[in-house]
Amino acid sequence: MELLKMDGITKAFYGVTVLDRVSLSVNRGEVHALLGENGAGKSTLMNILAGVHSKDNGLISFDGREITQHSIKSAEQHGIAFVHQELNIFNDLRVYENVFLGKELTGPLGRLRKKEMVDQTSALMGKLGVDIDPMEYAGSLDTGKKQLLEIAKVLQGEAKLFILDEPTTALNNEEIERLFFIIRRLKNAGKSFIFISHKMPEIFRIADRFTVLRNGKLVVSNDIKHTTPEEIARHMVGERYSSDVGYVERTAGVAIVEIQQLSGRRFHNVNLTVKKGEIIAFTGLEGAGCSELLQTIFGVLQPHSGRLLIYGRSLQPHSIRSAMKLRIAMVPASRKENSVIPDLNLLENTYLSEHAIHSRQKFIFKKRELQTYEELRKKLAIKAGSYRDMITSLSGGNQQKIILARSLRTNADLILFDNPTQGIDIGAKHEIYKLILELAKQGKTIIVNTLEMTEIQKIADRCAVFYRGTITAILNREEINEERVMLHATNAIVPEERSAAENERQL
């Protein structure tokens, strides 16, 4: 039985049509995957459904009634809940305060019923299988737990339709399994989901039906059992789709990064050498220490012990500024918290790092900046209007490309990518893979932290697998496969087997 019907939805911003007569239907007790490249119109369509934007034309009916006057408040009243891709967590509030924000329980004279809210939050986290203290400040949570808190905020209500926009980007395998268990349980109770993701394995595990948008238009809608990941990718990208990113084996140069018995936040006794022109992937379960090691190399975090050498020079103490002056750049994991400057336009966001390094350069020459911006915009295939547009006006994938352009402008020789394709579409992923391979061909050294096996297999020369803060294996390209990586990431290989494998590699 149909719960939602959106028919002929059209929307334009500043004269540019972003949705052209798009239709979408969702049944009761269904998980419906909404797919498309960044900028295809998915977010706009969902923002119209959630009452954030108004439609220009078209009809929306929900639970058998047409929705005319629509707003965020009316969407909530109808039973539509939205978990946005960009986290809307208030770091200075406690966990329970975030859960009940705008829905506070009050008693006589408006006094807050704090104990009830704390108890209900604790029970909610128990249902999710998440170990989060309701009294903890949200700012102290890692990204994965913040994602789960965002989901918990929505599940706390009595919605009929849940919109989940890239809900698993920061979750580890165990947390994803728990989320999928909850989705299936609610689905069996008659709840419906619109599930937006660029991870094909997840789509085929959880979705019943799918709809693909491209360039603001409906391309196809069908049962998931009647298609394949390759067909969906072609629907999303069109004739541009190709699974080949052009990996070519290269000869690595001299040692650029030398890590000797290095310990720091969430990692310990790490030994690793990375050579010029090499692409090495870090991977492991969420929280294994990969991201923290990257942040230590970039000077965000300080090591506790051991040695970190860049170009043979020991970096202790270390800072972001000293890293950038050594021509090290980093694309962080969380765009919203660590990269995007929302009050600056696209051009300003792009040249920010370069001018931070060269602080003695007092003047900004707009003509030169615009020329460089246009070169990078074309090179990275950034979908944007005017350079004057705010970065927040772009889709998540195009924001990520702007951050990448910012790093490239510093002319860095060592580039650190922390989950670089998080939340971006297949086409954009392949563009970034090709760019990473091209940078390595030019002699740049690349370290990529990623949880995606296909990503590692497409670009990496070697893969360092982490388990609870230490490297359990360093695999050459021909050794990289999902089973072997998972065995090392979960420490399922006994020490004797690991020693034998290492000895065989040395021979």
Summary of the structure (lengths in Angstrom):
residues: 507
radius of gyration: 23.7
end to end distance: 63.8
largest distance: 77.3
contacts: 1632
relative contact order: 0.11
helix: 39%
strand: 26%
